[in-house]
Amino acid sequence: DAKTTQPPSMDCAEGRAANLPCNHSTISGNEYVYWYRQIHSQGPQYIIHGLKNNETNEMASLIITEDRKSSTLILPHATLRDTAVYYCIVRVPHTGTASKLTFGTGTRLQVTL
Amino acid sequence: GAVVSQHPSWVICKSGTSVKIECRSLDFQATTMFWYRQFPKQSLMLMATSNEGSKATYEQGVEKDKFLINHASLTLSTLTVTSAHPEDSSFYICSAKTGGNTGELFFGEGSRLTVL
């Protein structure tokens, strides 16, 4: 699985958009970009994933650059409940035992009043 | 999204005792589940892959005789920490994958183990 680089921490004012970057310059053509987040003392929560097109769901938007070497997770209107560690993971979507995820250190997002 | 449930959410035990943690996929079947461990202020570390009907696959450095994994059905995997010691105190998290090639992994709420 390709390695990712994320800033260790970010702050965002409540109500503003939170833009979390992720660099994955060694991503290969068949690897997807996945985002998870972990609120303190809870299990990780799936947010969104994509291959090359931008994706949007009820939680967030994922913007992937044309060369696919970086991506940005956007929380359009951050709330205090979005305070969490956000993990960007790139991998080939496997079936069965190969579908395990390898977590990096992530970005700790602090949403403030 | 799919629901994965863990039980208990927290447990305190005495050193030398064994503790069992359950992981259930509530609305889907999971032939494969994964067990992670997370120490304070650290990221999740994969411990083992649990396969329904067969032996688990352990990551390097994880003692299979200490962390017993059983995956007896398509909706239940258990992790038993045997002869627990204070250094085993940690946050244990399981995950399961929904079907399909792009099926995402869903995680349980985690189980916090404290060994006295």
Contacts between the chains, C-beta under 8 A, distances in Angstrom:
chain1	res1	chain2	res2	distance
A	32	B	102	6.9
A	34	B	104	7.0
A	36	B	107	7.9
A	38	B	44	7.8
A	41	B	91	7.2
A	41	B	110	7.0
A	41	B	112	7.2
A	42	B	109	5.9
A	42	B	110	6.2
A	43	B	4	7.6
A	43	B	6	7.5
A	43	B	93	4.8
A	43	B	94	8.0
A	43	B	95	7.5
A	43	B	107	3.6
A	43	B	108	5.0
A	43	B	109	5.1
A	43	B	110	4.6
A	44	B	44	7.0
A	44	B	93	7.3
A	44	B	95	7.6
A	44	B	107	4.6
A	45	B	107	7.1
A	46	B	1	6.2
A	46	B	104	4.8
A	46	B	105	6.9
A	46	B	106	6.1
A	46	B	107	7.8
A	49	B	102	7.2
A	49	B	104	6.3
A	87	B	43	7.8
A	93	B	101	5.2
A	93	B	102	4.5
A	93	B	103	7.2
A	94	B	101	7.7
A	95	B	97	7.8
A	95	B	101	6.2
A	95	B	103	7.9
A	96	B	31	6.6
A	96	B	32	5.2
A	96	B	51	8.0
A	97	B	32	5.4
A	97	B	49	4.9
A	97	B	51	6.4
A	97	B	57	6.4
A	99	B	32	6.7
A	99	B	97	4.7
A	99	B	103	7.6
A	99	B	105	6.6
A	100	B	34	5.2
A	100	B	46	5.7
A	100	B	49	6.1
A	101	B	34	7.6
A	101	B	46	7.7
A	101	B	95	7.4
A	101	B	105	5.8
A	102	B	46	6.9
A	103	B	36	7.9
A	103	B	43	4.6
A	103	B	44	4.4
A	103	B	45	7.8
A	104	B	43	6.4
A	105	B	43	5.4
A	106	B	43	6.6
